[in-house]
Amino acid sequence: MELYAAGCNAWQQLVRSSGVEADHVADVQTFQCILRGQTIQPPVSTIMSTLVRHDRQYTRLGYETARPVPEHEAEFHSVASASGSRLYGPIEHSTVRQTSKLRLERTGVPDVEIALDKPVVQMAAYDTGFAVLYTDGTVATMGDPRFPECLGREVSDKQPSNALATVDDLEGLDDPVTHISAASYTLAALTKSGCIYAWGRSSSGTHRQPQALSNLEGMPNYAAVAYDTDIADVAIGDGHAIALTTEGTVYVIGSNSNGQLGLGDASVSRVDDWTKLDFQAPTGNVISRVAAGPRTSFIITAKQI
């Protein structure tokens, strides 16, 4: 398997450049292979680092590269908040732990543990909360009540914003969710049939990048990619998104301010429509997964079966 990456490389979190001063490290404008292995999981990428689980070990690139990945932090490898200040992770699929990086490094003890009544298969954190995907294909959210659009559900005394509650509109699709992704103020759910449903709110403030997907609302809506092509995988970044079709084609949309779309053209700062990426897997390989960090994108290839 091979891991390819494009985007922000200010902390050399994608490509290490020996002998280059930090102020002169260039962003990666096209997808470059940064790791090879027998098994590679989608990386967790923050604004300063990239953490990859592969071949029964962890590799960290970028900030604090030299520091080993302690066991208690490795437990959180599947989820890191988009803001980079908090971590969320499922432990034994029945408990969610929420913690700050500082507390985790100093004590190894999380701030909060949340017991779950159903097994969790995946989690996804955004700037003001997080979502969980249960093994039965349902999705639940919790987060800051000042950003209700990101919850994708009604808030009530019985279902407050600070407790996990089911996103009813997704449950009523009769099409179980198989994957979730989130970043900034955007959340997306991919269903078994290959459809993307997205919700959230537009970025607040003048210094934030616009969200990758337009017309976001407080309830999940269908998000078409390339003339309603069936989707195999999707990942949301802070202002951009990347999707893999069932035919093996990759599409990107949103901000390209750091080359995170992998277009190879630094003069293109943004694309507002899903754009087909000119990427070919090595001979004998196929694209198996995509992933995204705040300002990075990733493609994983595997041997064709």
C-alpha positions in Angstrom: 0.0 0.0 0.0 1.0 3.6 -0.5 0.0 6.9 1.1 0.0 10.0 -1.1 -0.4 13.5 0.3 -0.8 17.1 -0.8 -1.3 20.4 1.0 0.2 22.4 3.8 3.7 21.4 4.6 4.8 24.3 6.9 5.8 21.9 9.7 7.0 19.3 7.3 4.0 17.2 8.2 3.9 15.7 4.7 7.4 15.8 3.2 10.6 16.2 5.2 13.0 18.6 3.6 16.5 18.2 5.1 18.6 21.4 5.2 15.7 23.7 4.5 14.8 26.4 7.0 11.3 26.3 8.4 10.4 29.6 6.8 11.2 28.2 3.3 9.4 24.9 3.5 7.2 24.6 0.4 3.6 23.3 0.4 3.0 20.1 -1.6 1.0 21.1 -4.7 0.6 17.6 -6.2 0.1 14.3 -4.5 3.4 12.7 -3.5 4.0 9.3 -2.0 5.0 9.8 1.7 4.7 6.3 3.0 4.7 2.6 1.9 3.6 -0.4 3.9 1.7 -3.6 4.0 -1.2 -2.0 5.8 -2.0 1.7 6.0 -5.0 3.3 7.8 -6.3 6.8 6.9 -4.1 9.3 8.7 -5.1 11.7 11.4 -3.8 15.2 10.3 -3.8 18.4 12.3 -2.6 21.8 11.2 0.9 20.9 12.4 1.3 17.1 12.2 0.2 13.9 10.6 -0.2 10.6 12.5 -0.4 7.4 10.5 -1.1 3.9 11.8 0.6 1.3 9.6 2.1 -2.1 9.8 1.2 -2.4 13.5 3.0 0.8 14.4 2.5 4.6 14.3 4.5 7.2 12.4 4.2 10.9 13.2 5.3 13.6 10.7 5.7 17.3 11.4 5.5 18.9 14.8 7.0 16.8 17.6 8.1 14.2 15.1 10.9 13.0 17.4 8.5 12.4 20.3 7.3 8.8 20.4 3.6 8.1 20.3 2.6 7.1 23.8 0.0 4.3 24.2 -2.6 6.6 25.7 -2.4 9.0 22.8 -2.4 6.2 20.3 -5.8 5.1 21.6 -7.1 8.4 20.1 -5.6 7.8 16.7 -9.0 7.5 15.0 -10.2 11.0 15.9 -8.6 14.4 16.4 -10.6 17.6 16.6 -10.4 20.0 13.7 -9.2 22.8 16.0 -6.3 20.6 17.2 -6.8 21.4 20.8 -9.0 18.4 21.9 -9.0 14.7 21.2 -11.9 12.3 21.0 -11.6 8.5 20.7 -13.6 5.3 21.2 -12.2 2.9 23.7 -13.3 -0.7 23.3 -16.2 0.7 21.3 -18.3 1.3 24.4 -16.8 4.5 25.9 -15.9 7.9 24.4 -13.1 9.8 26.0 -12.7 13.5 25.6 -9.5 15.2 26.6 -7.1 18.1 25.9 -3.7 17.3 24.5 -2.0 19.0 27.4 -3.8 17.0 30.0 -3.2 13.8 28.0 0.5 14.4 27.8 0.9 15.3 31.5 -1.3 12.7 33.1 -2.5 10.2 30.5 -6.0 10.6 32.0 -8.9 12.0 29.9 -11.1 14.8 31.1 -14.4 13.1 30.4 -15.6 9.6 29.7 -19.0 9.1 28.1 -20.6 5.6 28.2 -22.4 4.5 25.1 -25.4 2.2 24.8 -24.4 0.9 21.4 -21.0 -0.1 19.9 -19.2 2.6 17.9 -17.5 2.0 14.6 -16.2 5.5 13.9 -16.0 9.0 15.3 -15.5 12.4 13.6 -14.7 15.6 15.4 -15.4 19.2 14.1 -14.6 22.6 15.6 -17.4 22.6 18.2 -18.3 19.0 18.8 -18.3 15.5 17.3 -20.3 12.8 15.7 -20.3 9.0 16.2 -21.3 6.3 13.8 -22.8 3.2 15.5 -22.4 -0.3 14.1 -26.1 -0.3 13.2 -25.6 2.5 10.7 -27.1 5.3 12.7 -25.3 8.6 13.5 -25.4 10.7 16.7 -24.0 14.2 17.4 -23.2 16.4 20.4 -21.6 19.8 20.6 -21.7 23.5 21.4 -25.3 24.8 21.5 -24.2 28.0 19.9 -23.7 26.1 16.6 -27.0 24.1 16.4 -26.7 23.6 12.6 -23.7 21.3 13.1 -25.8 19.0 15.2 -28.1 18.1 12.3 -31.0 17.5 14.7 -33.5 19.1 17.0 -32.3 20.1 20.4 -34.7 19.7 23.4 -34.7 19.0 27.1 -34.7 15.3 26.3 -32.0 15.6 23.6 -29.7 18.5 24.7 -26.8 19.6 22.6 -24.3 18.4 25.2 -25.4 14.7 25.0 -25.2 12.3 22.1 -28.5 12.1 20.2 -29.5 10.5 16.9 -29.6 12.5 13.7 -33.2 11.4 12.8 -33.1 12.6 9.2 -30.3 10.1 8.4 -32.1 7.3 10.3 -35.2 7.8 8.1 -33.3 7.3 4.8 -33.6 3.5 4.9 -30.0 3.6 3.7 -27.5 2.9 6.6 -24.5 5.2 7.0 -21.2 3.4 6.5 -18.8 6.3 7.0 -18.7 9.9 8.5 -16.3 12.8 8.2 -16.2 16.3 9.7 -14.1 19.4 10.0 -14.6 23.0 10.8 -18.4 23.5 10.7 -19.2 20.8 8.1 -20.3 17.2 8.7 -20.9 14.5 6.0 -22.3 11.0 6.1 -21.8 8.4 3.4 -24.5 5.8 3.0 -24.3 2.2 1.9 -25.8 3.1 -1.6 -23.0 5.6 -2.2 -24.8 8.9 -1.4 -23.3 11.8 0.6 -25.5 13.8 3.0 -24.0 16.9 4.5 -25.0 19.5 7.1 -23.5 22.4 9.1 -23.1 26.1 8.9 -21.2 28.7 6.9 -17.9 29.9 8.4 -18.3 32.8 10.8 -15.8 35.6 10.8 -13.9 37.3 8.0 -10.7 35.3 8.5 -12.1 31.8 8.1 -12.1 30.0 4.8 -15.6 29.3 3.3 -16.9 25.8 3.8 -16.1 23.4 1.0 -19.8 22.5 0.4 -22.3 25.1 -0.4 -25.9 25.5 0.8 -25.2 23.9 4.2 -28.2 23.7 6.5 -29.0 22.5 10.0 -30.4 19.2 8.6 -28.7 16.6 6.3 -29.1 17.2 2.6 -28.0 15.2 -0.4 -24.7 16.4 -1.8 -24.2 15.4 -5.4 -20.7 14.7 -6.8 -20.0 14.6 -10.5 -23.5 14.1 -11.8 -24.7 11.9 -9.0 -21.8 9.4 -9.3 -21.8 6.7 -6.5 -19.3 7.5 -3.8 -17.0 5.0 -2.1 -15.3 7.4 0.4 -15.3 11.0 1.3 -13.3 13.3 3.6 -13.9 16.8 4.8 -11.1 19.4 5.5 -11.2 22.9 6.9 -12.6 24.5 3.7 -12.0 21.6 1.2 -13.2 18.1 0.5 -12.1 15.0 -1.4 -14.2 12.1 -2.6 -13.5 8.7 -4.2 -16.1 7.3 -6.6 -17.0 3.6 -6.9 -15.3 3.7 -10.3 -12.0 4.7 -8.7 -11.9 8.4 -9.6 -11.0 11.1 -7.2 -12.9 14.5 -7.1 -11.9 17.6 -5.0 -13.6 20.8 -4.1 -13.0 24.0 -2.1 -9.9 25.8 -1.0 -6.6 25.2 -2.6 -4.7 27.9 -0.6 -2.0 25.4 0.4 -2.2 23.0 -2.6 -4.5 20.7 -0.6 -6.6 19.8 -3.7 -3.5 18.4 -5.4 -4.2 20.3 -8.7 -0.5 21.2 -9.3 -1.4 24.8 -9.9 -0.6 27.2 -7.0 -2.4 30.0 -8.9 -5.8 28.3 -8.3 -6.8 29.3 -4.8 -10.2 27.7 -4.9 -12.6 25.6 -7.0 -16.4 25.8 -6.3 -17.4 22.7 -8.3 -16.3 19.1 -7.8 -13.2 18.8 -10.0 -11.8 15.5 -11.3 -8.3 14.9 -10.1 -5.7 13.8 -12.6 -4.2 11.0 -10.4 -3.3 7.5 -11.5 -2.5 4.8 -9.1 0.7 2.8 -9.8 0.4 -0.1 -12.2 -1.4 -3.0 -10.4 -2.8 -0.8 -7.7 -6.2 0.9 -7.1 -7.2 3.8 -5.0 -8.8 2.4 -1.8 -9.3 5.4 0.5 -9.1 9.1 0.8 -8.6 11.3 3.9 -8.2 15.0 4.8 -6.7 17.2 7.4 -7.4 20.9 8.0 -5.3 21.9 5.0 -4.1 18.5 3.6 -5.5 15.7 1.5 -4.5 12.1 1.3 -5.0 9.2 -1.1 -4.3 5.5 -0.2 -3.6 3.0 -2.9 -3.6 -0.8 -2.5 -2.8 -3.8 -4.7 -5.6 -4.6 -7.1 -7.3 -7.9 -6.2 
